[in-house]
């Protein structure tokens, strides 16, 4: 956009709004604080995020006045608004759904079907263990497997995304051999095929080879790719392990940037120029549920990386970060799984607004089983609705200019830069990982998140709030991706040693693959396995919903053995208005753990409560009424219930004073249920005491 056009637009804006008085910030504050009845905004409406960023209820020009680059346009340094001037108008994001089929035959069928229905990039999960009993990932052992997997798929038109963890250079060279056999133009092959040893090291705690060997393989692939496959990236930087271990956005950014810089340094040590190495890097981020934070994360990532590369002397092209995103695994749930469709949509929306270049939307059943045609279709159509119906591809950086998002972007970038500098002080990302620094600070945030989930301060719909005890589990059948089993005889043959020449260069590997050598053969001959296998404290990969899912599984097992969920009898006393608010709270409090709360219309006397309790066959009772009625009814109810069954847990809904609590405990009350109780811990104890937890 020219300067004259910018000036013209600014003048037009001033004319359009000249007739409207512009309220001051103080006037806005006065209106807001009037509704707060004397309290200030700072006292009531500020929110602290996991990133230690204070969010305000309203933002203005003054909140972004001191930030640089606010006048930069899409496609201009530091690319906070995107790396392309036209944004998605020039090229929509790639629909890069992960395909986890095991058999090349079935992969080919599924891939062709999904490409025909809207997918634009093939993201392949590899099974590099080559074990037929492991159905997670595609087994590709040779150029013959490539030929089957990609039959009738034009790889000059369909970009690829393939991460190799173990086979690295052997896989890359074998794939290039296949491309040669098909007479493909290498310059028309797009996407990514390569490695991310640092992220895999911290995720798994080790690697199948030393970091030195990993860097050598990475460098050899990079040198060959710079010369022959211009549009194919091969150095991967992932934030997924940190995100999936519970990290916040600041940590994800800092660790990714630090890892990227570590790779640049190692490539420089191996005589690869900065621009060549930077042009081969792909960053891959998880997109979580904090909508605006995730938008800001991708914008901040581009800005930080551009500034680093510029300072290092990189050219304009190498300053542009290429971003792949996937919707979060950490946020997904096993129970009420269709809610995952909504979570994935919001996360995908954030990724697109943030300017991702390619995107995987998690199928709603991802945390339960391998995807099937239905779950893949729903996930794929999420992209298509965002692009075709919501028209998100028609606007370049729609978030640009938002005072809130711009402020959040820069706040996030500043904090990520601070953490990045701490890592640099430790000697870089690898040394920080060896020291255990990233793992420790991620664990702190993860524990805070899990504590808030257990207290239900952070809510997971269908899991720790609004559960559905009558839902039917998704059927875990043999799925369309794994119906055709891998040919075990061919797989066994591929692991047998054969005689061939392979000096270890990419060209040698290509020749060996063209002469029938398999990837396992080549990898073994390369002899990259050595005695310097790295070992670090690995991250604890988990999902936020797992604690509650364990409670539900315990209750389901109890039901499977007894015929019913564990029961909770609610002793509602008095008028409906007296007990209903507490009864509703108690019902949700217990149902999230898989307890069946026995509903009733309330009781007018203690005798009615006791008679109904005798028929309930419940070992947990919760008394619900008003505070002023408790002193009258609690002693009688508790004494009679304990006389019938001394093992019954009698709980009181509400939070009396400490003195009152002591009095109620003296008459037999076991505990109290109220907003400040740790919901998960309480249910866990009740399951344990009630014999539900085995």
C-alpha positions as CSV (number, residue, x, y, z in Angstrom):
1,X,0.0,0.0,0.0
2,X,1.5,3.4,-1.0
3,X,1.9,6.3,1.4
4,X,-0.5,8.4,-0.6
5,X,-3.2,5.7,-0.2
6,X,-2.5,5.4,3.5
7,X,-2.9,9.2,3.9
8,X,-6.1,9.3,1.9
9,X,-7.6,6.5,4.0
10,X,-6.7,8.3,7.2
11,X,-8.2,11.6,6.0
12,X,-11.4,9.8,5.0
13,X,-11.6,8.1,8.4
14,X,-11.3,11.5,10.1
15,X,-14.1,12.9,8.0
16,X,-16.4,10.0,8.7
17,X,-16.1,10.2,12.4
18,X,-15.8,14.0,12.8
19,X,-19.5,14.3,13.7
20,X,-19.3,11.9,16.6
21,X,-17.8,13.1,19.9
22,X,-14.9,10.9,21.0
23,X,-15.4,9.9,24.7
24,X,-12.3,10.0,26.9
25,X,-10.9,7.0,28.7
26,X,-12.0,8.6,32.0
27,X,-15.6,8.9,30.8
28,X,-15.6,5.2,29.9
29,X,-14.2,4.4,33.4
30,X,-16.8,6.5,35.1
31,X,-19.6,4.6,33.3
32,X,-18.1,1.2,34.1
33,X,-17.3,2.0,37.8
34,X,-20.8,3.4,38.3
35,X,-22.1,-0.1,37.5
36,X,-19.6,-1.6,40.0
37,X,-21.2,0.5,42.8
38,X,-18.1,2.3,43.9
39,X,-15.5,-0.4,43.2
40,X,-12.7,0.3,40.7
41,X,-11.9,-1.5,37.5
42,X,-8.6,-2.6,39.0
43,X,-10.4,-4.1,42.0
44,X,-13.1,-6.1,40.1
45,X,-12.4,-6.5,36.4
46,X,-8.7,-7.3,35.9
47,X,-7.8,-10.9,34.9
48,X,-4.4,-12.6,35.2
49,X,-3.6,-15.2,32.6
50,X,-1.3,-18.2,32.9
51,X,1.2,-16.1,31.0
52,X,1.2,-13.7,33.9
53,X,-0.4,-11.0,31.6
54,X,-3.0,-8.8,33.2
55,X,-6.1,-8.4,31.0
56,X,-8.2,-5.3,31.2
57,X,-11.9,-5.0,30.4
58,X,-11.3,-2.3,27.9
59,X,-8.4,-1.1,25.7
60,X,-7.7,2.2,23.9
61,X,-5.1,3.8,21.7
62,X,-3.0,4.6,24.8
63,X,-2.5,0.9,25.5
64,X,-0.5,0.5,22.2
65,X,0.9,4.0,21.9
66,X,4.5,2.9,22.7
67,X,4.7,-0.2,20.5
68,X,6.8,-0.2,17.3
69,X,5.7,-1.4,13.9
70,X,2.0,-0.6,14.4
71,X,1.8,1.0,11.0
72,X,3.3,-2.0,9.2
73,X,1.1,-3.7,6.7
74,X,0.6,-7.4,5.9
75,X,3.7,-8.6,4.1
76,X,5.9,-5.9,5.7
77,X,8.6,-6.4,8.4
78,X,8.3,-7.7,11.1
79,X,5.4,-9.7,9.5
80,X,3.3,-9.5,12.6
81,X,0.3,-9.0,10.2
82,X,1.4,-11.9,8.0
83,X,4.1,-12.7,5.5
84,X,1.9,-12.0,2.4
85,X,0.6,-8.6,1.4
86,X,-2.7,-10.1,0.3
87,X,-3.0,-12.7,3.1
88,X,-5.2,-15.6,2.2
89,X,-6.5,-13.7,-0.8
90,X,-3.2,-14.7,-2.5
91,X,-3.3,-18.3,-1.1
92,X,-5.6,-19.8,1.5
93,X,-4.1,-21.9,4.3
94,X,-3.4,-25.5,3.4
95,X,-6.0,-28.0,4.8
96,X,-3.4,-30.3,6.3
97,X,-5.3,-33.1,8.1
98,X,-3.2,-35.8,9.7
99,X,-3.8,-39.3,8.2
100,X,-2.8,-42.1,10.5
101,X,-3.4,-45.2,8.3
102,X,-1.0,-48.1,8.6
103,X,-1.3,-49.7,5.2
104,X,-0.1,-48.0,2.1
105,X,-3.1,-49.4,0.2
106,X,-5.6,-48.0,2.7
107,X,-3.6,-44.7,2.9
108,X,-3.9,-44.3,-0.8
109,X,-7.7,-44.9,-0.7
110,X,-8.2,-42.5,2.2
111,X,-5.9,-39.9,0.8
112,X,-7.5,-39.8,-2.6
113,X,-11.0,-39.6,-1.0
114,X,-10.1,-36.8,1.4
115,X,-8.2,-34.8,-1.3
116,X,-11.3,-35.1,-3.5
117,X,-13.4,-33.8,-0.6
118,X,-11.4,-30.7,0.1
119,X,-8.1,-31.6,1.8
120,X,-5.1,-29.8,0.1
121,X,-2.0,-31.1,1.9
122,X,-1.2,-34.6,3.0
123,X,0.1,-34.7,6.5
124,X,1.4,-38.2,7.1
125,X,2.1,-39.8,10.5
126,X,4.9,-42.3,10.1
127,X,5.2,-45.6,12.0
128,X,9.0,-45.8,12.1
129,X,9.0,-48.7,14.5
130,X,7.9,-50.8,11.5
131,X,5.8,-53.0,13.9
132,X,2.6,-54.4,12.4
133,X,1.0,-54.6,15.8
134,X,1.3,-50.8,16.1
135,X,-1.5,-49.3,14.1
136,X,-0.5,-45.7,14.8
137,X,1.1,-44.4,11.6
138,X,1.9,-45.3,8.1
139,X,4.5,-48.0,7.5
140,X,6.7,-47.0,4.5
141,X,9.7,-49.2,4.0
142,X,10.7,-48.8,0.4
143,X,10.1,-47.1,-2.9
144,X,7.5,-49.8,-3.6
145,X,5.5,-48.7,-0.6
146,X,5.7,-45.1,-1.8
147,X,4.4,-46.2,-5.2
148,X,1.4,-47.9,-3.6
149,X,0.7,-45.0,-1.1
150,X,0.9,-42.3,-3.7
151,X,-0.6,-44.1,-6.7
152,X,-2.7,-41.6,-8.8
153,X,-1.8,-38.7,-6.5
154,X,0.2,-36.0,-8.2
155,X,2.8,-34.8,-5.8
156,X,3.6,-31.8,-8.0
157,X,0.2,-30.5,-7.0
158,X,-0.3,-31.9,-3.5
159,X,2.1,-30.6,-0.8
160,X,3.4,-33.0,1.8
161,X,4.1,-32.8,5.6
162,X,6.1,-35.7,6.9
163,X,8.2,-35.7,10.1
164,X,10.8,-38.4,10.5
165,X,12.1,-39.1,14.0
166,X,14.2,-42.3,13.5
167,X,15.0,-42.9,9.8
168,X,15.8,-39.3,8.9
169,X,18.2,-39.2,6.0
170,X,17.4,-42.8,5.0
171,X,13.7,-41.9,4.6
172,X,14.5,-38.6,2.8
173,X,16.8,-40.2,0.3
174,X,14.4,-43.1,-0.4
175,X,11.6,-40.6,-1.0
176,X,13.7,-38.7,-3.4
177,X,14.5,-41.9,-5.2
178,X,10.7,-42.5,-5.6
179,X,10.3,-39.0,-7.0
180,X,13.0,-39.7,-9.5
181,X,11.3,-42.9,-10.6
182,X,8.1,-41.0,-11.2
183,X,9.9,-38.3,-13.2
184,X,8.7,-35.5,-11.0
185,X,10.1,-32.0,-11.3
186,X,11.8,-31.5,-7.9
187,X,11.2,-27.8,-8.0
188,X,7.4,-28.5,-8.0
189,X,7.5,-30.6,-4.8
190,X,6.2,-28.5,-1.9
191,X,5.8,-28.9,1.8
192,X,8.0,-30.5,4.5
193,X,10.0,-33.7,5.0
194,X,12.4,-33.6,7.8
195,X,13.3,-33.7,11.5
196,X,13.0,-32.0,14.9
197,X,15.4,-33.8,17.2
198,X,15.3,-31.3,20.1
199,X,11.5,-31.5,20.5
200,X,11.5,-35.3,20.2
201,X,14.3,-35.4,22.8
202,X,12.3,-33.5,25.4
203,X,9.1,-35.3,24.5
204,X,10.5,-38.9,24.7
205,X,13.5,-38.3,27.0
206,X,15.9,-39.7,24.5
207,X,16.7,-40.1,20.7
208,X,17.7,-43.1,18.7
209,X,21.0,-41.4,17.9
210,X,23.2,-38.6,19.3
211,X,22.4,-35.0,18.7
212,X,25.6,-34.7,16.8
213,X,24.4,-37.3,14.3
214,X,21.0,-35.7,14.2
215,X,22.5,-32.4,13.2
216,X,24.7,-34.0,10.6
217,X,21.7,-35.7,9.0
218,X,19.8,-32.4,9.1
219,X,22.7,-30.6,7.5
220,X,23.1,-33.1,4.7
221,X,19.4,-33.0,3.9
222,X,19.4,-29.2,4.0
223,X,22.4,-28.9,1.7
224,X,20.8,-31.3,-0.8
225,X,17.4,-29.7,-0.5
226,X,18.7,-26.1,-1.0
227,X,20.2,-27.3,-4.3
228,X,17.5,-29.6,-5.6
229,X,14.1,-29.2,-3.9
230,X,13.8,-25.4,-3.5
231,X,10.2,-25.5,-2.1
232,X,10.6,-28.4,0.3
233,X,11.4,-27.5,3.9
234,X,13.2,-30.0,6.1
235,X,13.9,-28.5,9.5
236,X,11.0,-28.7,11.9
237,X,10.5,-26.7,15.1
238,X,7.5,-27.8,17.2
239,X,5.8,-26.4,20.2
240,X,3.5,-29.4,20.5
241,X,5.3,-31.3,23.3
242,X,5.4,-28.2,25.5
243,X,1.8,-27.4,24.8
244,X,0.7,-31.0,25.4
245,X,2.5,-31.0,28.7
246,X,0.5,-27.9,29.9
247,X,2.8,-25.0,28.9
248,X,1.5,-21.5,28.6
249,X,1.8,-19.4,25.4
250,X,4.9,-17.5,26.6
251,X,6.8,-20.8,27.1
252,X,5.7,-22.2,23.8
253,X,7.0,-19.2,22.0
254,X,10.3,-18.9,23.9
255,X,11.0,-22.6,23.5
256,X,10.2,-22.7,19.8
257,X,12.3,-19.6,19.0
258,X,15.2,-20.9,21.1
259,X,15.0,-24.3,19.2
260,X,14.9,-22.5,15.9
261,X,18.0,-20.5,16.8
262,X,19.8,-23.6,18.0
263,X,19.2,-25.2,14.6
264,X,20.5,-22.2,12.8
265,X,23.7,-22.2,14.9
266,X,24.3,-25.9,14.3
267,X,23.7,-25.5,10.6
268,X,26.2,-22.6,10.6
269,X,28.7,-24.9,12.3
270,X,28.2,-27.3,9.4
271,X,28.9,-24.6,6.8
272,X,25.2,-23.9,5.8
273,X,24.6,-20.2,5.2
274,X,22.0,-18.5,7.4
275,X,19.5,-17.7,4.6
276,X,19.7,-21.3,3.3
277,X,19.0,-22.8,6.7
278,X,16.3,-20.3,7.7
279,X,14.5,-20.9,4.4
280,X,14.2,-24.6,5.3
281,X,12.6,-24.1,8.7
282,X,8.9,-24.9,9.4
283,X,7.4,-23.9,12.8
284,X,4.5,-25.9,14.1
285,X,2.3,-24.6,16.9
286,X,-0.6,-26.1,18.8
287,X,-3.7,-23.8,19.1
288,X,-5.4,-23.9,22.5
289,X,-8.8,-22.7,23.7
290,X,-7.8,-19.1,24.8
291,X,-9.0,-17.6,21.6
292,X,-7.3,-14.2,21.6
293,X,-4.2,-15.5,23.3
294,X,-3.7,-18.0,20.5
295,X,-4.2,-15.3,17.8
296,X,-1.6,-13.2,19.5
297,X,0.8,-16.1,19.8
298,X,1.1,-16.7,16.1
299,X,1.4,-12.9,15.4
300,X,4.1,-12.6,18.1
301,X,6.0,-15.6,16.8
302,X,6.4,-14.1,13.4
303,X,7.5,-10.8,14.8
304,X,10.1,-12.2,17.2
305,X,11.6,-14.5,14.5
306,X,11.8,-11.8,11.9
307,X,13.7,-9.5,14.3
308,X,16.1,-12.3,15.2
309,X,16.8,-13.2,11.6
310,X,17.2,-9.5,10.6
311,X,19.7,-9.0,13.4
312,X,21.7,-12.0,12.2
313,X,21.8,-10.6,8.8
314,X,19.2,-12.7,7.1
315,X,17.4,-11.5,3.9
316,X,13.7,-10.6,3.6
317,X,12.7,-14.0,2.6
318,X,14.4,-15.8,5.4
319,X,12.8,-13.4,7.9
320,X,9.4,-14.8,7.1
321,X,8.3,-17.5,9.5
322,X,6.3,-20.4,7.9
323,X,3.8,-21.7,10.3
324,X,1.9,-25.0,10.5
325,X,-0.8,-25.3,13.3
326,X,-2.9,-28.0,14.8
327,X,-5.8,-27.6,17.2
328,X,-4.9,-28.6,20.7
329,X,-4.7,-32.2,21.9
330,X,-4.5,-31.0,25.5
331,X,-8.1,-29.5,25.4
332,X,-9.8,-32.5,24.0
333,X,-12.0,-34.9,26.1
334,X,-13.1,-38.5,26.0
335,X,-16.5,-37.8,27.5
336,X,-19.1,-35.8,25.6
337,X,-16.7,-36.1,22.6
338,X,-18.9,-34.2,20.2
339,X,-18.1,-31.0,22.2
340,X,-14.6,-31.5,20.7
341,X,-16.1,-30.4,17.4
342,X,-16.9,-27.0,18.9
343,X,-13.5,-26.8,20.6
344,X,-11.7,-27.6,17.4
345,X,-13.8,-24.9,15.5
346,X,-12.9,-22.2,17.9
347,X,-9.2,-23.2,17.9
348,X,-9.1,-23.4,14.1
349,X,-10.7,-20.0,13.9
350,X,-8.0,-18.5,16.1
351,X,-5.3,-20.2,14.0
352,X,-6.7,-18.7,10.8
353,X,-7.1,-15.2,12.3
354,X,-3.5,-15.6,13.6
355,X,-2.3,-16.2,10.0
356,X,-1.2,-19.9,10.0
357,X,0.0,-21.2,6.6
358,X,-1.3,-24.7,7.1
359,X,-3.7,-26.2,9.6
360,X,-4.8,-29.6,11.1
361,X,-8.2,-29.6,12.8
362,X,-8.4,-32.5,15.3
363,X,-11.1,-35.0,14.5
364,X,-13.5,-35.0,17.5
365,X,-12.5,-38.6,18.4
366,X,-8.8,-38.0,18.3
367,X,-8.3,-38.7,22.0
368,X,-10.4,-41.9,21.9
369,X,-9.4,-43.8,18.7
370,X,-8.1,-43.5,15.2
371,X,-10.2,-41.2,13.1
372,X,-12.8,-42.6,10.7
373,X,-14.4,-41.2,7.6
374,X,-17.1,-39.3,9.6
375,X,-14.8,-37.7,12.1
376,X,-12.3,-36.7,9.3
377,X,-15.1,-35.2,7.3
378,X,-16.4,-33.1,10.1
379,X,-12.8,-31.8,10.8
380,X,-12.1,-31.2,7.2
381,X,-15.4,-29.3,6.7
382,X,-14.5,-27.0,9.6
383,X,-11.8,-25.6,7.4
384,X,-14.1,-25.3,4.4
385,X,-16.8,-23.5,6.5
386,X,-14.2,-21.0,7.8
387,X,-12.9,-20.4,4.3
388,X,-15.9,-20.7,2.0
389,X,-18.8,-19.7,4.2
390,X,-17.3,-17.4,6.8
391,X,-15.0,-15.8,4.2
392,X,-12.0,-15.7,6.4
393,X,-9.8,-16.0,3.3
394,X,-11.2,-12.7,2.0
395,X,-9.5,-10.4,4.5
396,X,-5.8,-9.9,5.3
397,X,-5.1,-9.9,9.0
398,X,-8.6,-9.1,10.3
399,X,-7.2,-8.8,13.9
400,X,-4.9,-5.9,12.9
401,X,-5.7,-2.7,14.6
402,X,-7.6,-4.2,17.5
403,X,-6.3,-2.5,20.5
404,X,-6.8,-5.6,22.6
405,X,-5.1,-8.0,20.2
406,X,-2.3,-5.7,19.4
407,X,-1.6,-5.1,23.1
408,X,-1.8,-8.8,23.8
409,X,0.5,-9.6,20.9
410,X,3.2,-7.2,22.1
411,X,2.8,-8.2,25.8
412,X,3.2,-11.8,24.8
413,X,6.2,-11.1,22.6
414,X,7.9,-9.1,25.4
415,X,7.5,-11.9,28.0
416,X,8.5,-14.6,25.5
417,X,11.7,-12.5,24.7
418,X,12.5,-12.4,28.5
419,X,12.2,-16.2,28.8
420,X,14.2,-16.6,25.5
421,X,17.0,-14.5,27.0
422,X,17.0,-16.7,30.1
423,X,17.5,-19.8,27.9
424,X,20.3,-18.1,26.0
425,X,22.0,-17.4,29.4
426,X,21.9,-21.1,30.1
427,X,23.7,-21.8,26.8
428,X,20.8,-22.4,24.5
429,X,17.8,-24.8,24.3
430,X,19.7,-28.1,24.5
431,X,21.6,-27.1,27.6
432,X,18.4,-25.8,29.2
433,X,16.7,-29.1,28.5
434,X,19.6,-31.1,29.8
435,X,19.4,-28.9,33.0
436,X,15.7,-29.6,33.2
437,X,14.7,-25.9,33.1
438,X,11.9,-26.0,30.4
439,X,10.5,-29.2,31.9
440,X,10.3,-27.6,35.4
441,X,8.6,-24.4,34.5
442,X,6.1,-26.2,32.2
443,X,5.3,-28.5,35.1
444,X,4.5,-25.5,37.3
445,X,2.0,-24.1,34.8
446,X,0.5,-27.5,34.2
447,X,0.0,-28.1,37.9
448,X,-1.7,-24.6,38.2
449,X,-4.0,-25.5,35.2
450,X,-4.9,-28.9,36.6
451,X,-5.6,-27.4,40.0
452,X,-8.0,-24.9,38.5
453,X,-9.7,-27.7,36.5
454,X,-10.0,-29.8,39.7
455,X,-11.5,-26.7,41.5
456,X,-13.7,-26.1,38.4
457,X,-12.4,-22.6,38.1
458,X,-11.4,-23.7,34.6
459,X,-14.3,-25.5,32.9
460,X,-14.4,-28.3,30.5
461,X,-17.9,-28.7,29.2
462,X,-19.2,-32.3,29.6
463,X,-16.3,-33.2,31.8
464,X,-16.1,-31.1,35.0
465,X,-19.3,-29.2,34.3
466,X,-22.6,-30.3,32.7
467,X,-21.8,-34.0,32.4
468,X,-24.0,-36.5,30.6
469,X,-24.1,-39.8,32.5
470,X,-26.4,-41.3,29.8
471,X,-24.1,-40.8,26.9
472,X,-23.1,-43.7,24.7
473,X,-19.4,-44.4,24.2
474,X,-18.0,-44.1,20.7
475,X,-17.6,-47.6,19.2
476,X,-14.0,-48.6,19.1
477,X,-14.2,-50.8,16.0
478,X,-11.6,-51.6,13.4
479,X,-11.5,-48.4,11.4
480,X,-11.4,-47.7,7.7
481,X,-7.7,-46.6,7.9
482,X,-6.5,-50.0,9.1
483,X,-8.8,-52.6,7.5
484,X,-6.1,-53.7,5.0
485,X,-3.2,-55.0,7.1
486,X,0.4,-54.4,6.2
487,X,2.0,-57.3,4.3
488,X,4.0,-58.9,7.1
489,X,6.1,-61.0,4.7
490,X,7.3,-58.0,2.7
491,X,8.0,-56.1,6.0
492,X,10.0,-59.0,7.3
493,X,11.9,-59.2,4.0
494,X,12.7,-55.5,4.2
495,X,14.5,-55.9,7.5
496,X,16.8,-58.7,6.2
497,X,20.3,-57.5,5.3
498,X,21.1,-57.2,1.6
499,X,24.4,-56.3,-0.1
500,X,24.6,-52.8,-1.6
501,X,26.9,-49.8,-1.6
502,X,25.9,-46.9,0.6
503,X,28.5,-44.4,1.7
504,X,25.9,-42.4,3.6
505,X,25.5,-39.4,1.4
506,X,22.0,-38.4,0.1
507,X,23.1,-39.4,-3.4
508,X,24.3,-42.8,-2.1
509,X,21.0,-43.4,-0.4
510,X,19.1,-42.5,-3.6
511,X,21.1,-45.0,-5.6
512,X,20.7,-47.7,-2.9
513,X,16.9,-47.1,-2.8
514,X,16.7,-47.2,-6.6
515,X,18.5,-50.6,-6.5
516,X,16.0,-52.1,-4.1
517,X,17.4,-51.2,-0.7
518,X,14.7,-50.6,2.0
519,X,14.7,-47.8,4.5
520,X,15.5,-50.2,7.4
521,X,18.4,-51.6,5.4
522,X,19.8,-48.2,4.6
523,X,19.4,-47.0,8.2
524,X,21.3,-50.0,9.5
525,X,24.1,-49.6,7.0
526,X,24.4,-45.9,7.8
527,X,25.2,-47.0,11.4
528,X,24.0,-43.7,13.0
529,X,23.3,-45.6,16.3
530,X,26.1,-44.8,18.7
531,X,27.0,-44.8,22.3
532,X,26.3,-41.1,22.8
533,X,22.5,-41.5,23.1
534,X,21.2,-38.4,24.9
535,X,19.0,-38.7,27.9
536,X,17.0,-35.9,29.6
537,X,13.9,-35.6,31.8
538,X,11.0,-36.0,29.5
539,X,7.9,-33.9,29.5
540,X,4.6,-35.3,31.0
541,X,2.3,-35.3,28.0
542,X,-1.4,-35.3,29.1
543,X,-4.8,-33.8,28.5
544,X,-6.5,-31.4,31.0
545,X,-9.6,-33.7,31.3
546,X,-7.7,-36.8,32.4
547,X,-8.3,-36.4,36.2
548,X,-12.1,-36.3,35.7
549,X,-12.0,-39.0,33.1
550,X,-10.4,-41.3,35.7
551,X,-13.3,-40.6,38.1
552,X,-15.8,-41.4,35.4
553,X,-14.0,-44.6,34.5
554,X,-14.0,-45.7,38.2
555,X,-17.8,-45.1,38.4
556,X,-18.4,-46.9,35.1
557,X,-16.4,-49.9,36.4
558,X,-18.6,-49.8,39.5
559,X,-21.7,-49.8,37.4
560,X,-20.4,-52.6,35.2
561,X,-20.0,-54.8,38.4
562,X,-23.1,-53.7,40.3
563,X,-25.5,-52.6,37.6
564,X,-25.7,-49.0,38.7
565,X,-23.6,-45.9,39.2
566,X,-22.7,-45.1,42.8
567,X,-25.6,-43.2,44.3
568,X,-26.0,-40.0,46.2
569,X,-29.1,-39.4,48.3
570,X,-30.0,-35.7,48.6
571,X,-32.0,-34.8,51.7
572,X,-33.9,-31.8,50.5
573,X,-35.8,-30.1,53.3
574,X,-38.4,-27.4,53.2
575,X,-39.8,-25.3,50.4
576,X,-38.3,-25.7,46.9
577,X,-36.9,-22.2,47.0
578,X,-35.0,-23.1,50.2
579,X,-33.1,-26.1,48.9
580,X,-33.1,-25.9,45.1
581,X,-30.0,-23.7,44.6
582,X,-27.9,-26.0,46.7
583,X,-29.4,-29.1,45.3
584,X,-28.5,-28.0,41.7
585,X,-25.0,-27.3,42.8
586,X,-24.7,-30.7,44.6
587,X,-26.1,-32.5,41.6
588,X,-23.5,-31.1,39.2
589,X,-20.8,-31.5,41.9
590,X,-21.3,-35.3,42.0
591,X,-22.3,-36.1,38.4
592,X,-19.0,-34.9,37.0
593,X,-17.5,-37.9,38.9
594,X,-20.0,-40.4,37.6
595,X,-22.2,-40.4,40.7
596,X,-26.0,-40.7,40.2
597,X,-27.8,-38.1,42.3
598,X,-31.2,-39.3,43.4
599,X,-33.7,-36.6,42.7
600,X,-36.8,-35.9,44.8
601,X,-39.4,-33.1,45.3
602,X,-38.3,-32.3,48.8
603,X,-39.4,-33.5,52.2
604,X,-41.5,-31.8,54.8
605,X,-40.2,-33.7,57.8
606,X,-37.1,-35.6,59.0
607,X,-39.1,-38.8,59.1
608,X,-39.9,-38.6,55.4
609,X,-36.2,-38.1,54.7
610,X,-35.2,-41.2,56.8
611,X,-37.9,-43.4,55.1
612,X,-36.8,-42.4,51.7
613,X,-33.1,-42.9,52.6
614,X,-33.8,-46.5,53.7
615,X,-35.1,-47.3,50.2
616,X,-32.3,-45.5,48.3
617,X,-29.5,-48.0,49.0
618,X,-27.1,-45.1,49.0
619,X,-24.0,-44.7,51.2
620,X,-23.6,-40.9,50.5
621,X,-26.2,-38.4,51.8
622,X,-26.1,-34.7,51.3
623,X,-28.4,-32.5,53.4
624,X,-29.7,-29.5,51.5
625,X,-31.7,-26.6,53.0
626,X,-31.1,-23.1,54.3
627,X,-28.6,-22.2,57.0
628,X,-31.2,-21.2,59.6
629,X,-32.9,-24.6,59.2
630,X,-29.8,-26.7,59.5
631,X,-29.4,-26.3,63.3
632,X,-32.9,-27.8,63.7
633,X,-32.7,-30.7,61.3
634,X,-29.1,-31.8,60.9
635,X,-28.6,-33.5,64.3
636,X,-31.7,-35.6,63.9
637,X,-31.1,-36.6,60.3
638,X,-27.4,-37.4,60.9
639,X,-28.0,-39.5,64.0
640,X,-30.7,-41.6,62.4
641,X,-28.8,-42.2,59.2
642,X,-25.7,-43.2,61.1
643,X,-27.8,-45.6,63.3
644,X,-29.1,-47.3,60.1
645,X,-25.6,-47.5,58.5
646,X,-22.5,-46.1,60.4
647,X,-20.5,-46.2,57.1
648,X,-22.8,-43.7,55.4
649,X,-21.0,-40.5,54.5
650,X,-23.3,-37.6,55.6
651,X,-22.4,-34.2,54.0
652,X,-23.8,-30.8,54.4
653,X,-24.4,-28.4,51.5
654,X,-23.0,-25.0,52.4
655,X,-20.1,-23.3,54.2
656,X,-20.9,-22.6,57.8
657,X,-18.6,-20.8,60.1
658,X,-15.7,-22.7,61.7
659,X,-17.5,-22.9,65.0
660,X,-20.7,-24.2,63.3
661,X,-18.6,-26.7,61.3
662,X,-17.2,-28.1,64.5
663,X,-20.7,-28.4,66.1
664,X,-22.0,-30.2,63.0
665,X,-19.0,-32.6,63.0
666,X,-19.8,-33.4,66.6
667,X,-23.3,-34.6,65.6
668,X,-21.9,-36.8,62.8
669,X,-21.5,-34.6,59.7
670,X,-18.5,-36.0,57.8
671,X,-17.8,-33.0,55.5
672,X,-19.2,-30.0,53.7
673,X,-19.9,-29.3,50.0
674,X,-19.5,-25.7,48.8
675,X,-17.9,-23.6,46.1
676,X,-14.4,-23.5,47.7
677,X,-14.1,-27.3,48.0
678,X,-11.7,-29.0,45.6
679,X,-14.3,-30.9,43.6
680,X,-11.9,-33.5,42.2
681,X,-10.1,-34.3,45.4
682,X,-13.4,-34.6,47.3
683,X,-14.9,-37.0,44.7
684,X,-11.6,-39.0,44.6
685,X,-11.7,-39.4,48.4
686,X,-15.4,-40.5,48.3
687,X,-14.7,-43.0,45.6
688,X,-11.8,-44.4,47.6
689,X,-13.7,-44.6,50.9
690,X,-16.7,-46.1,49.1
691,X,-14.8,-48.9,47.5
692,X,-15.4,-47.4,44.0
693,X,-11.8,-46.7,43.4
694,X,-9.9,-49.9,43.0
